[in-house]
Amino acid sequence: MLTCRDSAAGYTCSSYSASIFISGASTMLSARYTCSSYSASIFISGDSTMLSARYTCSSYSASIPISGASTMLSARYTCSSFSTTLSASPISVWPFSSKGSI
């Protein structure tokens, strides 16, 4: 599912499925996107770990619109390298479940 290689200060990931909470988003988004860097708190399916990170992503598809902060977005991402801070977090923190790609 998720394949991350620990490289000291950061990680390098291949494509993976995730449910992501994007803060600071004010525009309505739907369908397919190309995103630049942004801050996010992300729960990766198949791994009960919380990632607080700043990502640089290529294209991804999403089914749930983003309209302001506190909106959940389910998507499949293809990310390049990014730096992150890991901390244990129970799944119960999130009022939704991630079951793979859209």
Contacts in CASP RR format, 6 or more apart in sequence:
PFRMAT RR
TARGET T0000
AUTHOR 0000-0000-0000
METHOD contacts of the structure
MODEL  1
MLTCRDSAAGYTCSSYSASIFISGASTMLSARYTCSSYSASIFISGDSTM
LSARYTCSSYSASIPISGASTMLSARYTCSSFSTTLSASPISVWPFSSKG
SI
1 16 0 8 1.000
1 17 0 8 1.000
1 44 0 8 1.000
1 45 0 8 1.000
1 46 0 8 1.000
1 47 0 8 1.000
1 100 0 8 1.000
2 13 0 8 1.000
2 16 0 8 1.000
2 17 0 8 1.000
2 44 0 8 1.000
2 45 0 8 1.000
2 46 0 8 1.000
2 47 0 8 1.000
3 13 0 8 1.000
3 14 0 8 1.000
3 16 0 8 1.000
4 11 0 8 1.000
4 12 0 8 1.000
4 13 0 8 1.000
5 11 0 8 1.000
5 12 0 8 1.000
7 81 0 8 1.000
9 83 0 8 1.000
10 81 0 8 1.000
10 82 0 8 1.000
10 83 0 8 1.000
10 84 0 8 1.000
11 81 0 8 1.000
11 82 0 8 1.000
11 83 0 8 1.000
11 84 0 8 1.000
12 80 0 8 1.000
12 81 0 8 1.000
13 79 0 8 1.000
13 81 0 8 1.000
13 82 0 8 1.000
14 78 0 8 1.000
15 76 0 8 1.000
15 77 0 8 1.000
15 78 0 8 1.000
15 79 0 8 1.000
16 44 0 8 1.000
16 45 0 8 1.000
16 76 0 8 1.000
16 77 0 8 1.000
16 79 0 8 1.000
17 44 0 8 1.000
17 45 0 8 1.000
17 75 0 8 1.000
17 76 0 8 1.000
17 77 0 8 1.000
17 98 0 8 1.000
17 100 0 8 1.000
17 101 0 8 1.000
18 42 0 8 1.000
18 43 0 8 1.000
18 44 0 8 1.000
18 45 0 8 1.000
18 75 0 8 1.000
18 76 0 8 1.000
18 77 0 8 1.000
18 98 0 8 1.000
19 42 0 8 1.000
19 43 0 8 1.000
19 45 0 8 1.000
19 72 0 8 1.000
19 73 0 8 1.000
19 74 0 8 1.000
19 75 0 8 1.000
19 94 0 8 1.000
19 96 0 8 1.000
19 97 0 8 1.000
19 98 0 8 1.000
20 40 0 8 1.000
20 41 0 8 1.000
20 42 0 8 1.000
20 43 0 8 1.000
20 72 0 8 1.000
20 73 0 8 1.000
20 74 0 8 1.000
20 75 0 8 1.000
20 77 0 8 1.000
21 40 0 8 1.000
21 41 0 8 1.000
21 42 0 8 1.000
21 43 0 8 1.000
21 70 0 8 1.000
21 71 0 8 1.000
21 72 0 8 1.000
21 73 0 8 1.000
21 94 0 8 1.000
22 38 0 8 1.000
22 40 0 8 1.000
22 66 0 8 1.000
22 69 0 8 1.000
22 71 0 8 1.000
22 73 0 8 1.000
23 39 0 8 1.000
23 40 0 8 1.000
23 41 0 8 1.000
23 69 0 8 1.000
23 70 0 8 1.000
24 39 0 8 1.000
24 68 0 8 1.000
24 69 0 8 1.000
25 38 0 8 1.000
25 66 0 8 1.000
25 67 0 8 1.000
25 68 0 8 1.000
25 69 0 8 1.000
25 71 0 8 1.000
26 67 0 8 1.000
26 68 0 8 1.000
27 66 0 8 1.000
27 67 0 8 1.000
28 65 0 8 1.000
28 66 0 8 1.000
28 67 0 8 1.000
29 62 0 8 1.000
29 65 0 8 1.000
29 66 0 8 1.000
29 73 0 8 1.000
30 62 0 8 1.000
30 63 0 8 1.000
30 65 0 8 1.000
31 61 0 8 1.000
31 62 0 8 1.000
32 59 0 8 1.000
32 60 0 8 1.000
32 61 0 8 1.000
32 62 0 8 1.000
33 59 0 8 1.000
33 60 0 8 1.000
33 61 0 8 1.000
33 62 0 8 1.000
34 58 0 8 1.000
34 59 0 8 1.000
35 55 0 8 1.000
35 57 0 8 1.000
35 60 0 8 1.000
36 56 0 8 1.000
37 54 0 8 1.000
37 55 0 8 1.000
37 56 0 8 1.000
38 54 0 8 1.000
38 55 0 8 1.000
39 53 0 8 1.000
39 54 0 8 1.000
40 52 0 8 1.000
40 53 0 8 1.000
40 54 0 8 1.000
40 55 0 8 1.000
41 50 0 8 1.000
41 51 0 8 1.000
41 52 0 8 1.000
42 50 0 8 1.000
42 51 0 8 1.000
42 52 0 8 1.000
42 53 0 8 1.000
43 49 0 8 1.000
43 50 0 8 1.000
43 51 0 8 1.000
43 89 0 8 1.000
43 91 0 8 1.000
43 93 0 8 1.000
43 94 0 8 1.000
43 98 0 8 1.000
44 51 0 8 1.000
44 98 0 8 1.000
45 98 0 8 1.000
45 99 0 8 1.000
45 100 0 8 1.000
46 98 0 8 1.000
48 88 0 8 1.000
48 89 0 8 1.000
48 90 0 8 1.000
48 91 0 8 1.000
49 86 0 8 1.000
49 87 0 8 1.000
49 88 0 8 1.000
49 89 0 8 1.000
50 86 0 8 1.000
50 87 0 8 1.000
50 88 0 8 1.000
50 89 0 8 1.000
50 93 0 8 1.000
51 84 0 8 1.000
51 85 0 8 1.000
51 86 0 8 1.000
52 84 0 8 1.000
52 85 0 8 1.000
52 87 0 8 1.000
53 82 0 8 1.000
53 83 0 8 1.000
53 84 0 8 1.000
53 85 0 8 1.000
54 82 0 8 1.000
54 83 0 8 1.000
54 84 0 8 1.000
55 77 0 8 1.000
55 79 0 8 1.000
55 82 0 8 1.000
56 79 0 8 1.000
56 80 0 8 1.000
56 81 0 8 1.000
56 82 0 8 1.000
57 77 0 8 1.000
57 78 0 8 1.000
57 79 0 8 1.000
57 80 0 8 1.000
58 78 0 8 1.000
58 79 0 8 1.000
58 80 0 8 1.000
59 78 0 8 1.000
60 75 0 8 1.000
60 76 0 8 1.000
60 77 0 8 1.000
60 78 0 8 1.000
61 75 0 8 1.000
61 76 0 8 1.000
61 102 0 8 1.000
62 73 0 8 1.000
62 74 0 8 1.000
62 75 0 8 1.000
62 102 0 8 1.000
63 74 0 8 1.000
63 75 0 8 1.000
63 102 0 8 1.000
64 71 0 8 1.000
64 72 0 8 1.000
64 73 0 8 1.000
64 74 0 8 1.000
65 71 0 8 1.000
66 73 0 8 1.000
72 94 0 8 1.000
72 95 0 8 1.000
72 96 0 8 1.000
74 96 0 8 1.000
74 98 0 8 1.000
74 102 0 8 1.000
75 102 0 8 1.000
76 100 0 8 1.000
76 101 0 8 1.000
76 102 0 8 1.000
91 97 0 8 1.000
END
